[in-house]
Amino acid sequence: MDTTILKRANELAPKLVEIRRSIHRYPELGFTERRTASLVADILSSLGLTVETGIGKTGVVGHMGTGGPILALRADMDALPIQEQNQTEYASQTPDVMHACGHDVHTACLLGAAMLLKDSDIKGRVRFLFQPSEEGMDEEGKSGAMRMVAEGAIDGVQAIFGLHVDSKFEAGTIACSPGYILAALDNFKIKLFGRAAHAAQAHLGADTILLAAQVINSLHTIVSRRIPPLENAVLSIGMIEGGVKENVLAEEVTLRGTIRTFDPEMRARLIQEMHAACSLVRALGGDYQLTLQEGYLALKNDPVLATFSRQVACELVGAQAVKDSVVEMGSEDFSFFTQRAVGCYLILGVGAPGQPVRPMHHPAFDVDESALPLGAALLAQLAIRYFERKPLDLP
């Protein structure tokens, strides 16, 4: 184990906690992260980095080093539209907005990595990507990563690393595995059309509420009965809208939901089965329209970088504290960066030992802040070791 950089990171702990709490107190939704971006830019500038702002609307890019390959390190900055329940002194001061997914931690850790690397003899260039709006897309269907990629933030980069907190793992642990770790995301809207009539004379119409009930049941049997049991797929309906009055048969009903897959062929199969499930309304006097909004790509860790990342993690915390990532059906737009450069996405444990797990996207989500120095040290050490080994065997 080589814990030199971790010792240096622990010396930064009070500063990292201060940064994290400042961001947590004043959370900002996707593409509105102006205060957070300003704080990030100020700190990077104070470290002597070349700084670009307004990348991908509200993103920040910092540049360190000269010559050699370019390595990118990424953090997301946006919060969620959730009212915080915690009563801590650093609780959100913005109504109905909170950092319920740990992006405040990600940002603080990446700033900490910049502080550590500033005084390290790196053999290449590091590009620090502080990304807006991972949690959602704008009116044009673009997320923060998609916007930053389009504006050249990843151009020339050979490899990229990112991390995400997870309270299922205790603070002091790191998780990483090769292969798929997060699913592709597509949202859908299904409009069902029937024929209005008085509810007392239902035989004269085509009750779209009833049609919707049949379609919902059919959709929810796709994964259990039409998809091979060893394949990974999810279909969930999150919204249903329809009807104008209690004694009028609805003429139109809209269903909205999401599908999650890993394999493109499975995605195509799932969409085909959705059409089959919806088409039953035609036999009952109705019709349908299915619209898909393509979302995030499946996230797959490069196997060579994943093995390398685990080795670096073992240097910091020992092999006993390095775990396998849990493959999940959630999604992450980090996957758009890994379409342009090989990448690896690591998990930073933030669960408090002996305490119940506080799930992400929950109004009581919080982290064990002792994980902050480790997150900063991990990102910095990945960069240092990458440049040391790049000429030998790393992509």
Wavefront OBJ file of the C-alpha trace (Angstrom):
o trace
v 0.000 0.000 0.000
v 1.112 3.546 -0.840
v -0.891 5.956 1.295
v 1.276 9.054 0.800
v -1.286 10.861 -1.309
v -4.089 9.775 1.039
v -2.208 11.366 3.947
v -1.968 14.575 1.956
v -5.653 14.341 1.131
v -6.558 13.906 4.785
v -4.779 17.181 5.484
v -7.239 18.773 3.047
v -10.268 17.219 4.787
v -11.506 20.426 6.495
v -11.331 22.317 3.184
v -13.090 19.540 1.277
v -15.877 19.377 3.858
v -16.233 23.157 3.671
v -16.550 23.028 -0.128
v -19.012 20.144 -0.053
v -21.223 21.840 2.541
v -21.187 25.129 0.688
v -22.421 23.392 -2.457
v -24.932 21.367 -0.451
v -26.447 24.453 1.185
v -27.101 26.087 -2.172
v -28.027 23.319 -4.615
v -28.848 24.107 -8.223
v -30.799 22.127 -10.795
v -29.419 21.071 -14.166
v -28.135 23.876 -16.394
v -28.634 26.438 -13.601
v -25.427 25.604 -11.661
v -24.066 29.166 -11.852
v -23.052 29.570 -8.204
v -21.459 26.124 -8.145
v -19.669 26.742 -11.437
v -18.354 30.074 -10.157
v -17.012 28.444 -6.988
v -15.345 25.704 -9.049
v -13.800 28.178 -11.497
v -12.471 30.358 -8.675
v -10.765 27.434 -6.933
v -9.259 26.078 -10.156
v -7.983 29.542 -11.070
v -6.434 29.939 -7.607
v -4.497 26.727 -8.279
v -3.055 28.189 -11.469
v -5.100 26.106 -13.916
v -6.334 27.405 -17.238
v -10.111 27.562 -16.834
v -12.957 27.588 -19.356
v -16.499 28.397 -18.219
v -19.890 28.138 -19.911
v -19.019 24.808 -21.523
v -22.228 22.845 -22.091
v -24.136 25.925 -20.831
v -22.910 25.947 -17.214
v -20.001 23.500 -17.205
v -16.415 24.251 -16.231
v -13.238 22.779 -17.718
v -9.834 23.076 -16.052
v -6.531 22.312 -17.776
v -3.343 21.195 -15.996
v 0.026 20.133 -17.358
v 1.755 20.298 -20.727
v 2.766 17.711 -23.291
v 2.052 14.010 -23.189
v -1.342 12.298 -23.326
v -4.528 13.901 -22.045
v -6.453 12.267 -19.211
v -9.887 13.542 -18.160
v -11.400 13.424 -14.678
v -15.113 14.185 -14.378
v -17.587 15.321 -11.714
v -21.236 16.310 -12.094
v -22.616 19.364 -10.288
v -26.433 19.375 -10.471
v -28.965 18.681 -7.705
v -32.464 17.190 -7.697
v -35.957 18.705 -7.302
v -36.422 17.236 -3.808
v -37.242 18.959 -0.514
v -34.532 18.004 1.986
v -35.654 16.424 5.261
v -32.300 16.548 7.048
v -31.916 19.088 9.843
v -28.135 19.504 9.595
v -26.551 22.944 9.707
v -25.559 22.489 6.055
v -29.049 21.428 4.879
v -30.332 22.911 1.626
v -31.402 26.545 1.821
v -33.208 26.296 -1.523
v -36.824 25.108 -1.262
v -37.577 21.871 -3.108
v -33.981 21.409 -4.297
v -31.285 19.261 -2.680
v -28.154 17.283 -3.408
v -29.788 13.892 -2.964
v -27.366 12.043 -5.248
v -23.976 13.130 -3.968
v -22.933 15.450 -6.785
v -21.764 17.920 -4.152
v -19.346 15.208 -2.999
v -18.209 14.485 -6.558
v -17.430 18.156 -7.145
v -15.549 18.526 -3.856
v -13.516 15.364 -4.531
v -12.488 16.506 -8.003
v -11.460 19.900 -6.675
v -9.460 18.064 -4.018
v -7.790 16.000 -6.742
v -6.775 19.213 -8.521
v -5.236 20.479 -5.271
v -3.262 17.257 -4.868
v -2.114 17.095 -8.487
v -0.984 20.724 -8.474
v 1.966 19.703 -6.310
v 2.607 16.381 -8.067
v 4.986 15.700 -10.918
v 2.510 14.441 -13.519
v 3.789 13.236 -16.884
v 0.927 14.449 -19.038
v -2.094 16.713 -19.177
v -5.178 16.468 -16.982
v -8.523 17.890 -18.048
v -10.952 18.445 -15.190
v -14.570 18.250 -16.372
v -17.182 19.756 -14.058
v -20.382 18.801 -15.783
v -23.878 20.277 -15.482
v -27.176 18.413 -15.649
v -26.449 14.731 -15.291
v -29.896 14.211 -13.784
v -31.888 15.382 -16.787
v -32.054 16.833 -20.275
v -32.891 20.250 -21.636
v -35.690 21.177 -24.018
v -33.632 19.802 -26.911
v -33.156 16.427 -25.242
v -29.496 17.033 -24.350
v -27.885 16.285 -20.983
v -24.792 17.973 -19.596
v -22.388 15.320 -20.853
v -23.963 15.396 -24.297
v -23.584 19.189 -24.413
v -19.967 19.096 -23.239
v -19.041 16.401 -25.751
v -20.635 18.447 -28.547
v -18.593 21.486 -27.490
v -15.284 19.625 -27.584
v -14.660 19.005 -23.885
v -13.503 15.449 -24.538
v -11.588 16.114 -27.780
v -8.068 14.717 -27.691
v -8.642 12.807 -24.448
v -7.204 9.282 -24.334
v -8.963 8.079 -21.165
v -11.457 9.333 -18.609
v -12.264 8.438 -15.004
v -15.272 9.360 -12.910
v -16.663 8.327 -9.556
v -20.040 8.178 -7.870
v -20.927 7.880 -4.222
v -22.946 4.935 -2.955
v -24.215 4.575 0.594
v -24.565 0.791 0.194
v -20.775 0.699 0.585
v -19.229 1.976 3.814
v -16.929 4.975 3.831
v -13.366 3.795 3.304
v -14.303 1.361 0.540
v -14.034 1.614 -3.235
v -15.851 -0.511 -5.815
v -14.955 -1.125 -9.446
v -15.593 -3.867 -11.994
v -15.085 -4.311 -15.743
v -17.953 -4.468 -18.202
v -21.470 -3.084 -18.007
v -22.373 -1.403 -14.733
v -25.322 0.868 -15.627
v -28.094 0.426 -18.159
v -29.197 2.382 -21.195
v -32.206 4.619 -20.631
v -35.095 5.366 -22.982
v -38.306 7.102 -21.958
v -41.578 6.438 -23.729
v -44.991 8.007 -24.221
v -47.980 5.956 -25.303
v -51.130 7.779 -26.413
v -54.211 5.576 -26.442
v -57.286 6.644 -28.391
v -60.840 5.482 -27.813
v -64.294 6.984 -28.336
v -66.046 9.216 -25.825
v -69.557 8.451 -24.593
v -71.750 8.978 -21.545
v -70.612 6.682 -18.770
v -74.181 5.421 -18.400
v -74.074 4.319 -22.046
v -70.618 2.850 -22.182
v -71.596 0.479 -24.998
v -71.742 3.438 -27.378
v -68.083 4.345 -26.865
v -64.650 2.809 -26.534
v -63.514 3.332 -22.953
v -59.873 4.370 -23.156
v -59.407 3.970 -19.390
v -60.344 0.315 -19.793
v -58.081 0.033 -22.837
v -55.256 1.539 -20.797
v -55.767 -1.042 -18.057
v -55.407 -3.842 -20.605
v -52.295 -2.264 -22.114
v -50.657 -1.702 -18.719
v -51.164 -5.342 -17.771
v -49.787 -6.457 -21.117
v -46.747 -4.160 -20.907
v -45.900 -5.413 -17.447
v -45.809 -9.022 -18.643
v -43.208 -8.340 -21.349
v -40.172 -8.741 -19.098
v -41.626 -11.671 -17.174
v -43.084 -13.588 -20.135
v -41.618 -12.324 -23.406
v -37.975 -11.623 -22.523
v -35.564 -14.514 -21.743
v -35.184 -14.753 -17.962
v -31.392 -14.422 -18.050
v -31.527 -11.142 -19.983
v -31.545 -7.779 -18.200
v -34.445 -5.478 -18.983
v -36.801 -3.170 -17.117
v -40.066 -1.559 -18.187
v -41.831 0.761 -15.767
v -44.801 3.108 -16.136
v -44.520 6.226 -14.021
v -47.413 8.397 -15.198
v -50.963 8.001 -16.465
v -53.137 10.893 -17.622
v -56.660 10.778 -18.961
v -60.308 11.653 -18.592
v -62.206 14.932 -18.255
v -65.172 14.060 -16.006
v -66.317 11.192 -13.837
v -69.374 10.413 -16.022
v -67.662 10.691 -19.413
v -65.698 7.882 -21.007
v -62.172 9.098 -21.656
v -61.376 9.596 -25.303
v -57.630 9.708 -24.799
v -55.178 8.384 -22.197
v -51.417 8.956 -22.053
v -48.971 6.584 -20.393
v -45.389 7.644 -19.696
v -42.569 5.440 -18.505
v -39.035 4.190 -18.971
v -37.195 1.157 -20.307
v -33.696 0.051 -19.284
v -31.498 -2.339 -21.239
v -27.820 -3.150 -21.790
v -27.756 -4.817 -25.195
v -28.954 -2.896 -28.314
v -30.607 -6.037 -29.674
v -32.540 -6.455 -26.436
v -33.624 -2.815 -26.650
v -35.003 -3.435 -30.158
v -36.764 -6.598 -28.952
v -38.318 -4.730 -26.029
v -39.656 -1.966 -28.300
v -41.108 -4.564 -30.659
v -42.904 -6.235 -27.745
v -44.237 -2.856 -26.578
v -45.855 -2.338 -29.962
v -47.399 -5.796 -29.758
v -48.784 -5.069 -26.281
v -50.263 -1.736 -27.368
v -51.786 -3.069 -30.576
v -54.388 -5.086 -28.679
v -56.432 -1.872 -28.317
v -57.147 -1.994 -32.043
v -59.105 -5.215 -31.595
v -61.181 -3.408 -28.960
v -62.081 -0.378 -31.066
v -59.171 1.891 -30.182
v -55.771 2.921 -31.472
v -52.356 3.926 -30.117
v -49.245 5.976 -30.784
v -45.895 4.992 -29.233
v -43.125 7.610 -29.032
v -39.623 6.917 -27.702
v -37.215 9.534 -26.371
v -33.707 8.149 -26.545
v -31.821 8.797 -23.339
v -28.478 7.686 -21.937
v -26.325 4.910 -23.313
v -25.361 1.864 -21.288
v -22.204 2.487 -19.253
v -19.447 -0.060 -19.737
v -16.076 0.031 -17.989
v -13.042 -0.667 -20.137
v -11.598 -3.960 -18.795
v -7.965 -2.789 -18.846
v -8.777 0.499 -17.078
v -10.996 -1.320 -14.570
v -8.178 -3.698 -13.643
v -5.790 -0.752 -13.379
v -8.293 1.189 -11.239
v -8.653 -1.684 -8.805
v -4.878 -1.849 -8.472
v -4.737 1.869 -7.677
v -7.601 1.487 -5.187
v -5.739 -1.348 -3.460
v -2.734 0.945 -3.079
v -4.883 3.415 -1.150
v -7.126 1.250 1.017
v -5.880 -2.332 0.754
v -7.435 -5.207 -1.158
v -9.923 -5.964 1.639
v -11.628 -2.584 1.093
v -11.904 -2.865 -2.698
v -15.237 -4.344 -3.750
v -16.984 -5.379 -6.941
v -19.393 -2.869 -8.418
v -23.064 -3.804 -8.304
v -24.574 -3.903 -11.792
v -27.699 -1.735 -11.668
v -30.476 -0.646 -14.026
v -29.944 3.027 -13.274
v -28.367 5.224 -15.963
v -25.596 7.814 -16.204
v -24.607 10.187 -19.006
v -20.914 9.533 -18.247
v -21.487 6.925 -20.961
v -21.350 9.678 -23.616
v -17.780 10.505 -22.599
v -16.801 6.846 -22.888
v -17.993 6.819 -26.508
v -15.085 9.182 -27.285
v -12.405 7.906 -24.901
v -11.864 4.689 -22.982
v -13.236 5.110 -19.497
v -13.795 3.712 -16.055
v -16.442 4.672 -13.509
v -15.681 3.910 -9.870
v -17.860 3.779 -6.773
v -16.907 5.618 -3.576
v -18.436 4.236 -0.401
v -20.107 6.917 1.745
v -22.233 4.830 4.110
v -21.751 5.473 7.805
v -20.600 2.269 9.586
v -23.364 0.778 11.699
v -25.984 3.173 10.355
v -28.976 2.409 8.087
v -28.387 2.941 4.384
v -29.627 6.306 3.169
v -30.611 5.678 -0.465
v -29.853 8.164 -3.197
v -32.713 10.333 -4.486
v -34.284 10.241 -1.020
v -35.051 13.466 0.923
v -32.972 12.180 3.872
v -29.925 11.217 1.794
v -26.586 12.181 3.345
v -23.010 10.927 3.350
v -20.208 10.108 5.747
v -17.889 13.008 4.983
v -14.820 11.024 6.006
v -14.995 9.643 2.448
v -14.130 13.004 0.882
v -10.323 12.787 1.212
v -10.345 9.247 -0.153
v -12.353 10.352 -3.190
v -9.889 13.162 -3.869
v -6.877 10.880 -3.375
v -8.369 8.203 -5.624
v -8.907 10.566 -8.561
v -5.441 12.087 -8.131
v -3.680 8.733 -7.803
v -5.464 7.409 -10.896
v -3.982 10.302 -12.867
v -0.472 9.888 -11.429
v -0.354 6.138 -12.018
v -1.973 6.452 -15.458
v 0.816 8.676 -16.746
v 3.436 6.406 -15.184
v 2.048 3.350 -16.952
v 0.598 4.871 -20.113
v 3.726 4.258 -22.229
v 3.664 0.597 -21.201
v 0.238 -0.996 -21.298
v -2.660 1.410 -20.748
v -4.980 2.536 -23.559
l 1 2 3 4 5 6 7 8 9 10 11 12 13 14 15 16 17 18 19 20 21 22 23 24 25 26 27 28 29 30 31 32 33 34 35 36 37 38 39 40 41 42 43 44 45 46 47 48 49 50 51 52 53 54 55 56 57 58 59 60 61 62 63 64 65 66 67 68 69 70 71 72 73 74 75 76 77 78 79 80 81 82 83 84 85 86 87 88 89 90 91 92 93 94 95 96 97 98 99 100 101 102 103 104 105 106 107 108 109 110 111 112 113 114 115 116 117 118 119 120 121 122 123 124 125 126 127 128 129 130 131 132 133 134 135 136 137 138 139 140 141 142 143 144 145 146 147 148 149 150 151 152 153 154 155 156 157 158 159 160 161 162 163 164 165 166 167 168 169 170 171 172 173 174 175 176 177 178 179 180 181 182 183 184 185 186 187 188 189 190 191 192 193 194 195 196 197 198 199 200 201 202 203 204 205 206 207 208 209 210 211 212 213 214 215 216 217 218 219 220 221 222 223 224 225 226 227 228 229 230 231 232 233 234 235 236 237 238 239 240 241 242 243 244 245 246 247 248 249 250 251 252 253 254 255 256 257 258 259 260 261 262 263 264 265 266 267 268 269 270 271 272 273 274 275 276 277 278 279 280 281 282 283 284 285 286 287 288 289 290 291 292 293 294 295 296 297 298 299 300 301 302 303 304 305 306 307 308 309 310 311 312 313 314 315 316 317 318 319 320 321 322 323 324 325 326 327 328 329 330 331 332 333 334 335 336 337 338 339 340 341 342 343 344 345 346 347 348 349 350 351 352 353 354 355 356 357 358 359 360 361 362 363 364 365 366 367 368 369 370 371 372 373 374 375 376 377 378 379 380 381 382 383 384 385 386 387 388 389 390 391 392 393 394 395
